[in-house]
Amino acid sequence: MAKRLFDIIFSFTGLIMVFPLLSLLAIAIKVTSPGPVFFRGERVRKNGKIFKIFKFRTMISNAENLGGPSTSADDSRLTKIGKFLKKFQLDELPQLINVLKGNMSFVGPRPEVPSEIDSFDLKTRKIILSIKPGMTSLATLVNPHEGEVLKGSKDPHKTYCEKIKPEKIRLNLEYVNKRSFWLDIKIIIKTFFVAVFR
């Protein structure tokens, strides 16, 4: 209950504070590339339910049909403004809407696409989907810029599965087992410094 109250108060406050920035970024996306401002991809939330995530669109239209699910920093599908948004993780800001709606929390395992969840073993899937996904996580602190790790790879998703996914799963399971209000605050503060100082 305390976590949900925290999410409501700070997601609402956050949306008000960053609204001017969100508006400027939305205009920049709209005037620099054809297509919608937001990307509304399917993700899996608590108890295996599907929801639509809010993100600023960083790729050309129909990008999902032109490549795999993992995005490297040098992915040809990224738009110019998209590369900028990805670099500073600004494409994630609209997820404050998901937090306010209750689909996500500030802290929790990052929401995955259904195909990724299907690749987990049953025990891992059950544990990770026992709580809400988050805007940030322990795994985010370890690999805040996954695209940079995948840069130059001929098969970004294969590289993701080999170099990022195992540790990401381990840290998500660790978070579920150790989660607390103070751990959430610690992760949020560290995420802020990682985002600002890269």
Salt bridges, closest charged atoms under 4 A:
ASP75 OD2 - ARG77 NH2 2.82
ASP91 OD2 - LYS55 NZ 3.85
ASP91 OD2 - LYS86 NZ 3.74
GLU92 OE2 - LYS55 NZ 3.75
GLU92 OE1 - ARG110 NH2 2.98
GLU112 OE2 - LYS168 NZ 3.53
GLU116 OE2 - HIS157 NE2 3.16
GLU116 OE1 - LYS165 NZ 3.11
GLU146 OE2 - LYS168 NZ 3.44
GLU167 OE2 - ARG170 NH2 2.83
GLU174 OE1 - ARG170 NH1 3.20
GLU174 OE2 - LYS178 NZ 3.54
ASP184 OD2 - LYS3 NZ 3.16
